[in-house]
Amino acid sequence: MGPERTEVEGDVKELKRLIKGMGARVHSVIAGDCTLEELKQAPSAAVNCTLCLDLGYTIGKAMSDRFGTPLNSTILPYGISATEKWLRGAAKYLKMEAQAEALMEREYAAIKTEFEAAKKYIEGKLAIIEGHDAIKCLSIAHMLERDFGMRAVIYNFHPWSTEARETSVDYLLESGLDPEILITKGTLAFGKYESMKQTEDELLEFIGGLDADSVVYFGSSLSFPHIPVVDLNAILNRPRFGYRGALKVAKCIKTALEYGFRPRSSLTKQMVFPKNSGLASAQSLTGKLAQDLPDCTVYGEKRRGKCCQE
């Protein structure tokens, strides 16, 4: 319940594959990909599984209160640990715990060799995560720390997000994780998220500097730090959730660090964000065009604020 439009084709499709692999049936996806008739029949579902803690949780809570439909709500299933928590939550209400355990064993076995090789390379590295999307950044921090063994620092997680994201925060604390969150004076100065010089200085002081060999930045492809950048929003037509998604993200981080010495490509930027495109981005392209775009991994720039013109 509650997936964004851009999540239906890749992420939701992967979660549906996992549910079907467990032996269950997905009734509908609300509200990103369902019919009016499916909405009418929604109260007959055995369990509601949320993704978005704004729309999805609100609808699921209302259905639980009115119809008694059980609600499986954790954090976004980025990474193996969160995916398994999400699957076990669904399986409990479906009385399919044994099938879920067998599925999880098969899924991990399928990625084990590649995943553990990538994890060995990125373990112990530092990830800086933009805090603009509170739910997503908390879920990413959980994946990076719990599954990849990385240190995750979230910055510009605005205080007003804390109360609104109480469910996600509680889940992280209950799972034994207490992520590092930096709220800078620069963030609060004008009540907006835009990165300012003061914010940058505070962040660098907090983490102790930037090293392109051991620090990766999780944020927009339009950011130009001195370190490798991984933009999860640019993973197109591939899942970011589940076991396959965990492998994909781990490999993207590994590739970004391995090729961090290379200059950012101005051509890549023009392909993903064409001139005079307004709010258009890679996510607005058709599936056919999106398949031809480069992967989510982009390379750290050596000259701040400039694209290489080579």
N, C-alpha and C positions, 0 to 999 in steps of 0.2 A: 504494500500500500504506500502510495506517495512518491513513486519514482519521477524524476524529471524527464522531460521529453528526450534528452540526449542519453538517458540511461537505459531506455527501453530496448534498443537494438542490441547493445553489447552486454551490459551488466545484468539487466533483468533476464535476458535470454539465458545467460549462464546460470543464474539462480533457478530458473525454471528447469534447466537441464539437470541440475543437482536434485531438485525435488522429485522429478520424474525418475531419476536414477535410484532414488530411495524407494520408489514404488508407489508414490502418491500422485495425485492429480492436482494441477493448478486450476482453480475455478476461474479466476480473472485477475487482472492487474489494474488496480484502481489508483489514480485515475488517468494514468498515462496511456493505457492501451486496453480499453474495455468498451463494451456496448451497453446501451441502455438496459437491455434485457438482463445482462450480467449484473448490472447494478441492482436491479430489482431482486435478483436471486442471491445477492451477496450475504444476507443474514443466514443462509443455509450452510455457509462454509464451516469447516471443523475448526479452523484457527485462522486468524488474521496475522500476517507477518509484515511488520512495518519496515520501511527504509527511511523515509523522511520523518523527522521528529516534529515537523510543523504540521504538514497536511496529513501524512500517513498516521501519525500517532493520534492526532485529533479525531480523525474519522474512526480509527480503531477503538479508541476510548469511548466514543459515542455509541458505537455498535456493541461494545461490551456492556455498557450501562443499560442500553435499551433492549438488546436481544440476547445478552449473555454469551456472545461469541468470544472465546478466549483470545488474548492478545499476546503475541510473541514480539517483544520490543527490546532490542539491545542497542548496538551502535551499527553504523554502516559496515557491512561485511568485507572490509578491506583486510586482506591478509588471511592466514590460515586460522589463527586463534579465534578471530571474530566470526569467520565463516562457520567454524565448528560450533561456536556458541549459538549462532543463529539457527543452524541445522538441528542441533539438539533441542532447542526451544520448540521448534516446529514438531519434531518427532515425538516429544513428550505428549503433546495434545493429540497427535495422530496415533499414539500407541505403536510407534514404529522405531523404538530406540535401537533394537538390534539391527534393523535394516540401515539405519543412519550410521551406526558404527562401521558396518561393513562397507558402506559407500565411502566414508571418510578414509578408510584404510586403502581402498582402491585408488581414490583420487590422489592421495599423497604419494602412493607408490608410482603413479604415472609421472610425477614431476620431481621426484626425490633427487635423482642424480643431478639434473640441471640446477635445481633450486639450492641444494647444499653447496654446489660449486660457486654459485653466485653469492650465497650468504657468506661463505668463507672469505670472499674478497671484500665485501662491504661491511662486515661485522666490525664494530668499534668506531665506525666513521660517524661524523656529525651531520645531522640534517636540520636545516633551518626551514620552518614551515610558515608560510603566510597565514595569518589568522583571520582573513576576511570571512571565510565560510566556517563558522564555529563547529558545526557538526562534522564537516569533512576533515578539518585539521585535527580534531581530537581523534577521529578514526584512523587517520594516517599516522599520527603519533603512536597510537596503540600498535599498529602493524609494524612500524619501524623498530620500536623497542622490543616488543614481545616476540616477533617472528624473525627479524633481521639482526637483532642485537646491536642496533645503532642508538646513538644518543639523539633525541629529538628535542628541539627547542622551538616553541611556538611564539611568534611575536605579533604584536598588534591584535591580540585577542581582547576585544573591548569589554570592559566590565559589564556592560548591559547584556552581553551575550551569556554571561554565567548563569543568571537566573533562568533565562529562556532555554538554556541547554542543560538544565539540571539532571535530566535523565542520562545524558551522555556522560556528564561529569561523574555522577554516582556510579555508573557502570565501570568507568576507568578505576575509580578508587576501590570499588569492590573487587576488581580483578588484580589489585595489588600494584597498579601503576599510578604514579603521581607526576604527570609530565611537567617539564619546565615551561612556564609561561611567562613571557616578558611583556609587561604593559609599560610602554615608554611614556615619558612626559610629552614627547612630540605627538603621540597619538591623541592625547587628551587635550592638547593646546587649543585646537579648533573643533573638537568633537567629530573628527572625520578620520578615515583610514589612510589617507595619502601619506606616503613615506616622505619624511623630511630629513634634513641634515641632522637634526637633533636625534631623531629616531635611529638613524644609521649609526651615529656615534655611540649611542647607548647600547645598541645591539652588539657592535664590535667590542665594546668594553666588557659586555656580559659574557660573550663566548670566547674572548681572547684572540680575536683576529681571524682572518680567512686564509685557508690553505686549500688550493685547488686540488691537491692530492687526497684530501681527507674530509672536505666539506662539500655538501651538495645542497642546492637551494630548491625547495619545492614551491613553485609559484608560477607566475605567468611567463609565457615565452617572450613577452615584451620587456621583461626585466633583464638588465645587463650588469649583473654583479661580476666580480672577478673569479667566480667559481662556477662549476658546472650547474646547469639548470635542468630540472625535470618538471615538465608540465603535464600533469595527469589528465588535464582536460583535452590534451592533444592526442591521446590514445584513441584512435578511431576504429570502429568496427572490430574491436577486441575487448574482451571483458577486463575490468579492473577489479571486480569482485571475485571471490572464490579462490580455489587453488590455482587455476590457470592465471587468474589476475595477479595473485601473489608472485608467481614465477615471472610474469611479464614485468611487473614493477621492479622486482629485484634485478632482472637483467637490464632494465633501463638505467637503474642507478649505477650498476657496474659499468655499462657502456659509457655513461656520462663521465664517470671518474677516469676511465681508461683514456678517453679522448678529450679530457679537459684542457689539454695543451693547445688544441686546435682553435682557431678564431671562429667566432660566430659567423654564420653565413647570411649575408644580406639577401641573397636570392631566396633562401628558406623563409625569411621573414616576409618577403614580398608575396610568396606563394600562400602562406597561411593568413597573412593580414594584408590584402591588396590595398594599394593606394585608392583613396576616395571611396572606400567600402563602408564608411560609417561604422555601424555597430556589427557589420558582418564579420564572421570569423570562420575558422575551419569547421566549427560545429554546424554552421548554417549551410554548408555545401551538400550537394546530393551524395548519396552513398557511392555512386560511381566515381565522382571526383575525389571524394574523401579517401578512397582506397589507394589513390596514387600519391597522396601526401606523404612526406617523410614521417618517421616515427617520432615519439614524444621526446626523444633525447636531443637536446641542443647543447652547444658547447660554450664553456665559460669564456668571456671576453677579456682580453688583456688590457684594453683601453676603455675605461669607463664611459658609458653613454654613446659609444660609437660602434657602427657595424663595419666589419672588414669589407673593403671594396675590391678585393682581389678577385 
